[in-house]
Amino acid sequence: MAIFPFDIQAREGKTRTGVLHTPRGEIRTPAFMPVGTTGTVKALYMDQVKAAGADIILGNTYHLMLRPGAERVKRLGGLHKFSGWSGPMLTDSGGFQVWSLAQLRKMDADGVTFQSHIDGSTHRLTPARSIEIQADLLGADISMQLDECTNFPCTHEEAERSLTLSLDWGQRSLDAFGDRESQTLFGIVQGSNFADLRERSAKGVVGQGFGGIALGGLAVGEGHEQMCATIDMTIPHLPDDLPRYVMGVGKPIDLVESVARGIDMFDCVLPTRSGRHGQAWTWAGPVNVKNAQFAEDLSPIDAAVDCPASRDYSRAYYHHLFKAGEYLGPMLLSWHNTAFFQALMAEIRLSIREGRFEALRARLTADWASTKSSPKAEA
Amino acid sequence: MAIFPFDIQAREGKTRTGVLHTPRGEIRTPAFMPVGTTGTVKALYMDQVKAAGADIILGNTYHLMLRPGAERVKRLGGLHKFSGWSGPMLTDSGGFQVWSLAQLRKMDADGVTFQSHIDGSTHRLTPARSIEIQADLLGADISMQLDECTNFPCTHEEAERSLTLSLDWGQRSLDAFGDRESQTLFGIVQGSNFADLRERSAKGVVGQGFGGIALGGLAVGEGHEQMCATIDMTIPHLPDDLPRYVMGVGKPIDLVESVARGIDMFDCVLPTRSGRHGQAWTWAGPVNVKNAQFAEDLSPIDAAVDCPASRDYSRAYYHHLFKAGEYLGPMLLSWHNTAFFQALMAEIRLSIREGRFEALRARLTADWASTKSSPKAEA
């Protein structure tokens, strides 16, 4: 297995900024990965994603194995060729989505059997099958180990049993991954919000020799404060020289506070999901363009974001497009949000390099304080 | 009222190719106008519409007067600024859409009262109000007279009564339009499929002094052959030096056969509507990308069309996007279809200039024979 060189170029407190070097290109960190669930970042052209500043996107094993099918993607040349994204790509293992199916899955020690949400057909994921799909069939540059996500909240006993299973599946994932020369595999730390379990999981995962470490079991309804606390209890047990990735996070304030704690990578559907529902994320905070106050507002969504969608269309036009149910509304707003999240990461990276991250953090967390998620508020 | 200079540069048989000069730019004819119903050409960015080769787009009075409201568009700077289209724009009068409302409208000699399909609110269109909306509030470069569209089929008596009303409304539209220096107004010939009525209507409309002549009451279920016959019975009564516009037409074969009969302008929602439903229009005829045969087809939609959507994405990817219900499917296919329709018009223009239109027509009508609409087949 390749361990991609991770060049940390500047630090401020626990933050780090640098470059993760992959055979398909450089990933500037801290990095936010737009989510391309089914081989498309929803409502965006890939050149918009690239121009917005994204170095890497994420693909979803669960969705792609069901439709169009992982073997089919392989026959069509792999996910990069299929989707038209030529840069680095990370895929999730499918574990999180299968876990989300709740009543439609059945876990055992070797994997999980589940029913497709599309047609009810039965499928099975094991650590080895997930690696085969991600690394062989989709052709991910970064694969994720199959793990089990626990419900939040859960008991100490449940979390302990689950992380033990995830550690076992991590080892099976590594074994299946073998000695691929140009691809890497990340492990996943679980343990819910129990400090002793996060420590045990982190030490176990680190000892297994992955190319990067992810924190799983977050963004599942624990709320902003608990997310921060969980990161805090995990980071001390991670090596300095591997990239750290918080999966499924998050809102802009979550990104800032995670970076402050030493996180390097993120993914979240929020920019495009919000974009489809009329919510813009801006330097001034969230804005719902469907609100009547914008019906005759000629100002742009956020002139400080260097993207046509942010700068060249009036809020009045956005308002109209969403009221009329036009495609262009979600298209433009997903584009703006994607560009804003990338602009935020670029500013975070620059602020670390210039030794002013804490000042930036203080300003943004004050401005965005009202956007903090409460526990289970969005579970 | 301005009469835009119409420079006919080449002819072959009854066909003509040239340039209609407007203060906002040149319109190469024969021209196909993409439809921007509510201030957006559905699922396209305006720069894609422009790059595809469109010189002019169409806006809809009915939709815009209801939402966001014509006065609001005016306060926001007019439809060009609002929508981001800086080239020439034609608006319809609202008459056709109101006619389509059937049970929700009430005609009288002075206009039509109707209920909004959005919220049931009551509105009224008169010839003068339609002109006010189009020319003053939306700021159309080319406005259309308010007319009454007749059902197809209808009796000679109904068609006669209706065209008499439309002639009266045409004069009221002209009176309301006044002496605007940089905008023009087109009249509309009605008369269903009765040769004597089309002649009477054409002579009446021509005598009123419009800046262009439209043929109305087509693309309402009469079928391809009847459409051609109606054009044939009308053209002899139109002056050579004014642009001729067939409203709401049509399929590629309709465009070819209409141009052959001396038509200069078209508009239709077909490229974008088909694009949202998985149907591609290509030089080889229509292709439904949802068909299973394309699931692993790596060929592009139509490599002969110089558009990224036509050339750079596989049919397999299109198939997947439509099966998965992804935004990008309609986005790409509406883009391709728009580019194909523009490519068709460009080739038609060039073929007239090079004296080979009849050869092109023979080839295309043979290839596309199966696409001819039957009467009422799509009414």
Interface residues (C-beta under 8 A of the other chain):
Chain A: T38 G39 T40 K42 A43 L44 Y45 H63 R67 P68 R72 R75 L76 G77 F82 S83 G84 A295 E296 L298 D312 Y313 S314 A316 Y317 H319 H320 L321 K323 A324 E326 Y327 L328 P330 M331
Chain B: T38 G39 T40 K42 A43 L44 Y45 H63 R67 P68 R72 R75 L76 G77 F82 S83 G84 A295 E296 L298 D312 Y313 S314 A316 Y317 H319 H320 L321 K323 A324 E326 Y327 L328 P330 M331
